[in-house]
């Protein structure tokens, strides 16, 4: 019911969390589980998943 995404740095995980939150998309950081460079994304509806994928692609393009 969820996936973990590796972002290779804690800073980048923080940035993605904030970036998505600004679009009312909420993901969970998993620092408490000693996984500071990863984020947890719950599986949603088809529409929610597509919105998330589009925003993730946009973030990765802008962040590179």
C-alpha positions in Angstrom: 0.0 0.0 0.0 3.0 2.3 -0.2 6.4 2.7 -1.9 9.7 4.1 -0.7 11.6 6.5 -3.0 15.3 7.0 -2.6 16.4 10.6 -3.1 20.1 10.2 -2.3 20.2 13.0 0.3 18.2 14.1 3.3 18.1 17.7 1.9 16.5 16.4 -1.4 13.9 14.4 0.6 13.1 17.6 2.5 12.8 19.6 -0.7 10.5 17.1 -2.3 8.2 16.9 0.7 7.9 20.7 0.8 7.5 20.9 -3.0 4.6 18.4 -3.0 3.0 19.9 0.1 2.7 23.2 -1.8 0.5 21.4 -4.2 -1.5 19.7 -1.4 0.2 16.4 -2.0 1.4 14.8 1.3 4.1 12.2 1.5 5.8 11.0 4.6 9.5 11.3 5.5 10.9 8.2 7.2 13.7 9.7 9.2 12.3 8.2 12.4 13.0 4.8 10.8 16.6 5.7 10.1 15.9 6.3 6.4 16.5 10.0 6.0 17.1 9.9 2.3 13.8 8.2 1.5 10.2 9.2 1.4 7.1 7.1 1.8 4.3 7.5 -0.8 0.9 5.8 -0.2 -0.9 4.4 -3.1 -3.9 6.4 -4.1 -6.5 6.5 -6.8 -5.5 6.5 -10.4 -6.0 10.2 -10.6 -4.1 10.9 -7.4 -1.3 8.6 -8.5 -1.0 10.4 -11.9 -1.0 13.8 -10.2 1.8 12.6 -7.9 3.8 11.2 -10.9 3.5 14.4 -12.8 4.6 16.5 -9.9 7.5 14.1 -9.1 8.7 14.3 -12.7 8.5 18.1 -12.6 10.5 18.2 -9.3 13.2 15.9 -10.7 13.5 17.9 -13.8 13.8 21.2 -11.9 16.1 19.8 -9.2 18.7 18.4 -11.6 
